[in-house]
Amino acid sequence: MINSRVDGTIETANTTLESEYTSESIKMLKGLEAVRKRPAMYIGNTAIEGLHHLVYELIDNSVDEALNKCCSIINVIIHLDGSCTVSDDGRGIPTEVHPDDEAGRSTVEVVLTELHAGGKFHNEAYKVSGGLHGVGLSVVNALSEWLEIEVKRDGKVFNQRYERGIPISELKVTGKTKKRGTSVRFKPDGEIFETIEFQFDILSKRIRELAYLNKGLKLTIDEESTGKKFEFCYEGGIKSLVEHKNKNKIHVHPQVITFYTKKKVEAQKTESSNEKELIDEVELEIAFQYNEGYDENILTYANNINTKEGGTHLSGFKSAFTRAVKSYISNNIKKDNKKDSDEYVTGEDAREGLTAVISVNLQKPQFEGQTKMKLGNSYIEGFVNSETYAFLSEYFHENPSVARKICEKILRAAKAREAAKKAKELSYKQGSFEVTGLPGKLADCSERNPAKSEVFIVEGDSAGGSAKQGRDRKTQAILPLRGKILNVEKAALEKLLRSGEITTLITALGTGIGENKFDISKIRYHKIIIMTDADVDGAHIRTLLLTFFFRQMPELIEKGYLYIAQPPLFRVKKGKYEVYVKSDAELQKILLKMSTEDVSINKGQEVMKGQSLYNLLKKISDYIKMMVLIEKKGYHRGMIERAIELSIIRDTLKAKDTFEKALSDMKVYFKDAIIGDIYFDEEHDSYGVELIKDNLRFDLSNRFIVSSNYEEIYRLYKEIKKTLGEPPYFITIKSEQKEAQDISELLSIIMETSKKGLNIQRYKGLGEMNPEQLWETTMDPEKRTLLKVSIEDYSLTEEVFETLMSQEVEKRKDFIMRHSLEARNIDI
């Protein structure tokens, strides 16, 4: 009998678990000192992946609460100051003194400062968990410049702050509440990480994934700097994920097939005994659907962890699937000839066009390292195999029309595979696709070691000529391509091999192409660099090349051999000064730097110029950008600046007299402002009120005053005012004097001055640069910038290529309409 699950949202409370989650639930395994010295051991690396792994650890902790029916919403916020908050409405970390801690510290502090301290080392507090290692929160703390934690539990709000893993305050009660949950805000340590800027798209991808895996769980992500905000909640769970993956494809059968079971797994105690012991309790959920495409797309998860390298659950599923379809073909499909036989079908045939999601939850998962890329529990393979085979056998028997459609699709795949194999063998025997020697247009390098060689794929003869003259002939080869290559998303392999530019490219690389013919060991260059113009045609050619490599040579991307050159966008020249600039942000930085030449600000007897003036202008520029952003959110700029001048901070709102004085001072300056009702915020032990003027608002409350928006603007404004004092400001430009009434006017006057005599040239074509310029800016290994092409999420990448490069015009049109307002630097 196959178990079934009643659909519904995740419950927000569980009485049994609630009572069991106490300080005794948290077990300690000491030792945190090594984390800062060897962070890669715990988060994989200190690059962009490791940075986001910190957020994943916190989200996984919250999801563990959801898995145990104790959490219904998780919120992630990327703040303006570069910090990140992850909060949930779970049970809240226990706050009482930990019974096993000799120092008498709170359980919160133990969890934050001791490696392997958590509620997941036995099964009473957490039945299922992805954070097996128990290092998540403590590692995030150790690798943060600072971390603040807020716990809502037992009717109270608790707060504590840490800096680089060390508590700088005791856990203290700061308010009352009827809510519960944990909120962690942290800023990654710039001394540890190569970059400390969180990427909204990377985090939102993971959050969306978790929403699919946890039916009914709501997850939100908000980026303050851009105003982007997504909310994810899927009542269909992984069924919705399969529907999403197949939404643009032709379905073999209309409905997604789903299966769920939860069972105890037992094994013999010894080889000589028939007595069995309980190993684990496992939940297995599978959803799949066939489409008329040719690609296999199977996603696997264990305790909500994306096991990108598969593992025992994947091998068990594949084995069962192949066995089930071959059995059905053998017993139910008429054998017109040998090619309708089940012996003729391979596992690859059975999975062609299959989109599937496999999710297992188990109490004792075994992953490969903290990054958890592969599931290793050996008993899971047998469990998934037997349960999947039993389900498929029963489903095929009860749904013969669907089973027949699936099996006919598989048999067509098997026949096509054999036909393609024979045709390809015949073609190669006849020499149809054989190319002797290297293509004539390739200007090869003299180096024969692929690890020391690189090839630039350039657009047309003009850029090719400059590149050939400017290159290092020993290690750099140049391959010019004429026009736009074939769009391989719309073409079969046979048509692809008839394309002259494509065969030239394949021959130059030396790997061959196609099943059983592609051999990456024969690659002639370990750096394949796409170098196209910075206009719309160049972008199109680059996209066509990326489509080719993604579809026909993905191993090159996986090995890290594919790159995109970054030629300069601008040349900035003023007198004898000349510089090449690669981005708009870098251009603004250079203009700001140049604006300090021959300019000074007189502050009493002091004169500000040079580096100190640049630092000041940078702060003013950042302040104005942030204020523009916050105005777009509906806040009143004048009220914010007045609040800063009055030095209104968190403590101002704590006492009624200081709060009322602050409100009174605001009323003096904004007499016609609409004043809302004053309220008391028990959670934060503070007063609050909303003021509205000219349809713009100002929250004189803890909600806004402690936000990263206000904190960062407050800091910048105070630093600027401390440096400049009160207006007017007197500016000396060479021998001329000018006066500014505020900091915005001051910046505007100085920036306008910097543009006098300045020539800014925007490059669109590589041919606009002479060989020396091209070498210096784009090809010199000592100075150039290259972007390495990688695949973060294969299925998402595939979806983008299908949308933008396939024959489905409506999908492309819809994409353009949805993202039209995000377009920048449109080439008309």
C-alpha positions, 0 to 999 in steps of 0.5 A: 500500500502506498502512503499518501499525504493530506495537502495543506499549509504548514502548521505554525505550532506543534504542541509536542515539539514546543514542550520538548524544545528547551535548553536541554535540547541544545548539545555542545561540541566545543571549538570555534577558534579555527573558523576565522583561520580556515573559513573555507573548511566550513563554507567552501570558500571565501568568494561569492559562493562562501559569502552567500553560504552564510545566508543559506545557513541562516535560512536553513535553520529557519526552514528546519523550524518549518520542517518541524511544523513550527514556522510559517514565514521566513523573511530575508532583507539585504540592507543598504549598509551591506548587512543582511537580516534573516528572520522567522516566526519559529519557536525562537532560540531558548534564552535561559542559561544552558545547563551544560555550560560551566560559564553559565552563559545563555543558550543563545550565546552558546549557540552563537559561540560554540561550534557544533552547538545546536538542537539537531544532534538528537531527534527530540527537538528536530525530527528533520534538519538540513543543518546537520553539522550544527555550525551554521549560526556560530560560523556566521557569527565568527565570519561577521564584522558584527552580528545582532540577534533578536529572539522573541520567546516567552512573551519577551524580546531579547537582544544581543550584539557580537563583533567578529564572534565575540559578545560585546553585550549580555543577552538582555530583555528589550521589550514585551511581545505576543509573537515568537521567532528569531531574527539575525542581522549580520555584516560579513567581515571584509577581512575574510571575504573577497567580496561582501556584496550580496547578490539579490538574484543568487539569494532569490533563486535559493529562496524560490527553490525552498518555497517549492520544497516546503508546501505552503511556507512563505518566503520573502526577499527584499533589497533596500538599495533597489526596491526589489521585493519577491514573495514566494509561496507554493501550495503545490510544492514540488509539483509546482516546481515541475510545472514551472520547469515544463511551462514552455514545453510540449507535454507528453501527458497533461498532469504532473505525476506525484508520489509521497511516502513516509516509512521507517527504514530497518536493517539486520543487526548482524549478518547472522541474525534475523533481528532488525533495528530501526535505522531512520524514518524517511520521507520521500516525495517525487514529482515528474512529467515528460515533455517532447524535448530531448533533455533530462532534467532531474533535481534532487534534494535532501532535507531541503539541500540541493544535492547538485551532485546527486547521491544515493536517492538519485541512483535509486530513482534512476534504477527504479525508473528504468526497471519499471518502464522496461517491465511495462514495455516488455509486458504491455507494448506490442513488439512489432520488431526488435526495436520495440523490445525492452532490451533495446531501451537504455536508462538514457532513453527512459529519461529523455524529456523527463523533468523530475524532482526528488526530495527526501527528508531523513533524520540522519543525513550524510553529506559530503562536507558542509556544502552538502552537494551529495547524499551518501546514506547507502540505505536510501538507494534501496529505499528509493528504488523499491518505493519508486518501483512499487509506485510506478508499477501500480501507477502504470497499471492503473493509468494505461493511457499515460503509461503507453504515451510515456513508453512510446516516447521512450521507444522513439528516443531509443530508435532515434538514438540508434539511427543517429548513431548509425548516421554519424558513423557513416558520415565520419566514415565518408569524411563528411565532417572531417576537416584536415588541418587548422582553418585558414582564418585562425592566427594560431599561437606558437605555444603547444601546451593548452594550459598556457594557450588562449584563443580570442574569438573576435567579431569580423576582420576589422577587430581581427586585424587589430587583435592579430597585430596587438597579441602576444604571438606565443600564447594568444591565437585569434579566430575572427568569425564573419557575421552572426553564427547559426542559432543552435537553439533552433538547429539540429546537429546535422544542420549545425555541422553544415555551417562554415563558421561553426565547423571553423570554430570546432576545428580550431578548438580541436575537441570534435563535437557530438556524442562519442566524438567530443573529447575535451582532452584534445582541447587546444586552449584552456582559455577560450575568450569571446571578444565582441563589440560593445553594441547590440550586434556584439551582444547578439553574437556573444549570446549566439556563441554562449548558446553554442557552448552551453548546448554543444560543449557544456564541458568547456564551461564546467572546466572553467575554460570559457571567458568573456573579454571586458574591453573598455566602454569609455576613453576619458582624456583631459590634456595629457591625461588619458584613462580607459574606463570599463563601466559607468560606475568607474566613470563616475568615480574618475570624474569625482576624482578629477573634480578635485583638481584645481579646486578647494573648499575654504572652511574658516582658516582651513583649506580642503583639497586633494584626497580629503576633498575627494573623500568628502565629495564621495560621501556627499555623492553617496548621501544624495544617491541614498536620499533619492532612493529613500524619497522614491519609497515615499519618505519626506527628505526634509523631515529626515534631515531635520530628524538627523539635525535633532540627533534623533536616534533609538534612545530618543524614542525610549523615554516619553519626555525625549520622544515628546520633545523630538515630536515638538521640535519637528512640529515647529519646522513642519507646522502644516504636517499631519500628525498621526496617533502616538503609540507605544511599541511594546516589543521595542519599548519605544514610542512612535508616530507618523508625520505626513507632509506633501503626501510624503511620510516620516516615521518617528518610530523604532521601525524607521529610526533603527533601519539601515536606511536611516542609520546610513544616512544619519552617519553620512550626514553627521560626518559631512556636517562635521567636516563642512559646518553650516552653509554657505560653502565657499569654493575656489576654482583656480582663482575664481570663487563660488558659493553654494547654499547646500551640499547638493549645490556644492557637489553640482558646482564642482562636478560641472567644473571637472567636465570643462576641457574633458573629452569622453569617448564611448567605444562601440567597436573593437575596431575603433582601437588601434592594436596597441590600445587593444593590447593595453586595455583588453588582451594584456594578461597583466592588466585585462579583466576577464569574466569567467562563464559558469553555470550556477543553476543549469535548469534556470540557465536552460530556461533563459536560453529557451526563452530568448533563443528558441522559435517561440516568439511569444515567450521572447515578446513576453520577456521583453515586455516584463523587463523593458524598464530594466534596460540600460544603455540601449543602442538605437 
